[in-house]
Amino acid sequence: MKNPEVIFFERKFPSANMVLIKDQLSILIDTGFGSDAKETEQLIIEAGVSPEELHLIVNTHYHSDHAGGNFHLQKNYGVKIAAHKWDANLINACDLEACSAEWLDQPVEPYRVDLKLLDNDEIHTGSRTFQVLHTPGHTLGHISLYEPEGEIFICGDLFHRNDVGWFNLFREGVSSIQRSLESIDRVSTLRIKQAYSGHGPQIEDPLSSIDTARKRLEKWLKSPEKVSWHACKRIFAFTLIMKNGLSKGEIGKYLLNCGWFQDFSRYAFQLQPEEFIQVLVDEMIRSGAAGWHNNHLIATAPYIAPQKEWMDKNIKPKDWQGKIFHNE
């Protein structure tokens, strides 16, 4: 049989990267942010696969930038969706904790997981078989995909070229760093030629990236505050991307209404939330994660601002009941 074509889509925020395995049974790994759903569809079509032909969508995890396009593809084309069992159970129950959407204030339109995955499950694309590896850390239900014949590894947010995914200590648990280290150690034993992560460019030297990730995680075990800063800056930068910036007058009121901000300020930094506002803004500017433009705080990472009409819908799992589309 011919080799499957692996098509990597490096995307700008707020969407995560995607990987399309073009084969007899084509699969799409992750679907980007919800406001980019039509662009997601167009990318697949331009790659030579119509959405109706997609055999399966596989989510590495349930964050909005990875699962946001699920609604569009499932509703309009009946594409089946696969995810780790732990994610699937929250999603299918419309649990308020699903996608961490409420805590993060990140809208996600409703979808249903059709195939619940476990560690060592297999996904067949026709000519190849991808192994499901449960790689918790960034989230409890995080998975990666490995194809041993082609030595292909799709890692989601387990690690990036020179970084790792942020850690949600308040939703995923204080041991999430140790879990991620265990996941990294497991992956380090695999033969990998090609690696594709959820953010940034294709990973050209997977072993080097794995080693960099391990060293960072080991340092973080000794410096928990660095873990919290890493998370806060990434969450707030993503917020600034979704909102296309916040004015000086909006920042405080907005942050004080966010669950993530309340938790990090009180429990990670032992500050009252009102005190932490300026501390966080100063660190965003100092680190280069954001800057002032026309009295608005703007994220510095390249991004495509979501349409205001889409953001105004502000759909969260609490709004999902009765809106899930079942595949027959």
Secondary structure as the mmCIF struct_conf table of DSSP 4:
data_model
#
loop_
_struct_conf.conf_type_id
_struct_conf.id
_struct_conf.beg_label_comp_id
_struct_conf.beg_label_asym_id
_struct_conf.beg_label_seq_id
_struct_conf.end_label_comp_id
_struct_conf.end_label_asym_id
_struct_conf.end_label_seq_id
HELX_LH_PP_P HELX_LH_PP_P1 LYS A 2 PRO A 4
STRN STRN1 GLU A 5 PHE A 9
STRN STRN2 PHE A 13 PHE A 13
TURN_TY1_P TURN_TY1_P1 PRO A 14 PRO A 14
BEND BEND1 SER A 15 SER A 15
HELX_LH_PP_P HELX_LH_PP_P2 ALA A 16 ASN A 17
STRN STRN3 MET A 18 LYS A 22
BEND BEND2 ASP A 23 ASP A 23
TURN_TY1_P TURN_TY1_P2 GLN A 24 LEU A 25
STRN STRN4 ILE A 27 ILE A 29
HELX_RH_3T_P HELX_RH_3T_P1 GLY A 34 ASP A 36
HELX_RH_AL_P HELX_RH_AL_P1 ALA A 37 GLU A 46
TURN_TY1_P TURN_TY1_P3 ALA A 47 GLY A 48
HELX_RH_3T_P HELX_RH_3T_P2 PRO A 51 GLU A 53
STRN STRN5 LEU A 56 VAL A 58
BEND BEND3 THR A 60 HIS A 61
HELX_RH_AL_P HELX_RH_AL_P2 SER A 64 ALA A 67
TURN_TY1_P TURN_TY1_P4 GLY A 68 GLY A 69
HELX_RH_AL_P HELX_RH_AL_P3 ASN A 70 TYR A 77
STRN STRN6 ILE A 81 HIS A 84
HELX_RH_AL_P HELX_RH_AL_P4 LYS A 85 ASN A 92
TURN_TY1_P TURN_TY1_P5 ALA A 93 CYS A 94
TURN_TY1_P TURN_TY1_P6 LEU A 96 GLU A 97
HELX_RH_3T_P HELX_RH_3T_P3 ALA A 98 SER A 100
HELX_RH_AL_P HELX_RH_AL_P5 ALA A 101 LEU A 104
TURN_TY1_P TURN_TY1_P7 ASP A 105 ASP A 105
STRN STRN7 LEU A 115 LEU A 117
TURN_TY1_P TURN_TY1_P8 ASP A 119 ASN A 120
STRN STRN8 GLU A 122 HIS A 124
BEND BEND4 GLY A 126 SER A 127
STRN STRN9 THR A 129 HIS A 134
BEND BEND5 GLY A 137 THR A 139
TURN_TY1_P TURN_TY1_P9 LEU A 140 GLY A 141
STRN STRN10 ILE A 143 GLU A 147
TURN_TY1_P TURN_TY1_P10 PRO A 148 GLU A 151
STRN STRN11 ILE A 152 GLY A 156
TURN_TY1_P TURN_TY1_P11 ASP A 157 ASP A 157
BEND BEND6 LEU A 158 LEU A 158
BEND BEND7 ARG A 161 ASN A 162
HELX_RH_AL_P HELX_RH_AL_P6 LEU A 169 GLU A 172
TURN_TY1_P TURN_TY1_P12 VAL A 174 SER A 175
HELX_RH_AL_P HELX_RH_AL_P7 SER A 176 VAL A 187
TURN_TY1_P TURN_TY1_P13 SER A 188 THR A 189
BEND BEND8 LEU A 190 LEU A 190
BEND BEND9 LYS A 193 LYS A 193
STRN STRN12 GLN A 194 SER A 197
BEND BEND10 GLY A 198 PRO A 201
STRN STRN13 ILE A 203 ILE A 203
BEND BEND11 GLU A 204 GLU A 204
HELX_RH_AL_P HELX_RH_AL_P8 PRO A 206 LYS A 222
HELX_RH_AL_P HELX_RH_AL_P9 PRO A 224 LYS A 243
TURN_TY1_P TURN_TY1_P14 ASN A 244 ASN A 244
STRN STRN14 LEU A 246 SER A 247
HELX_RH_AL_P HELX_RH_AL_P10 LYS A 248 LEU A 256
TURN_TY1_P TURN_TY1_P15 ASN A 257 ASN A 257
HELX_RH_AL_P HELX_RH_AL_P11 GLY A 259 ASP A 263
HELX_RH_PI_P HELX_RH_PI_P1 PHE A 264 ALA A 268
BEND BEND12 PHE A 269 PHE A 269
HELX_RH_AL_P HELX_RH_AL_P12 PRO A 273 SER A 287
TURN_TY1_P TURN_TY1_P16 GLY A 288 GLY A 288
BEND BEND13 ALA A 289 ALA A 289
STRN STRN15 ALA A 290 HIS A 293
TURN_TY1_P TURN_TY1_P17 ASN A 294 ASN A 295
STRN STRN16 HIS A 296 ALA A 299
BEND BEND14 ALA A 301 ALA A 301
STRN STRN17 TYR A 303 TYR A 303
HELX_LH_PP_P HELX_LH_PP_P3 ALA A 305 GLN A 307
HELX_RH_AL_P HELX_RH_AL_P13 LYS A 308 LYS A 313
HELX_RH_3T_P HELX_RH_3T_P4 PRO A 317 ASP A 319
TURN_TY1_P TURN_TY1_P18 GLN A 321 GLY A 322
HELX_LH_PP_P HELX_LH_PP_P4 ILE A 324 ASN A 327
#
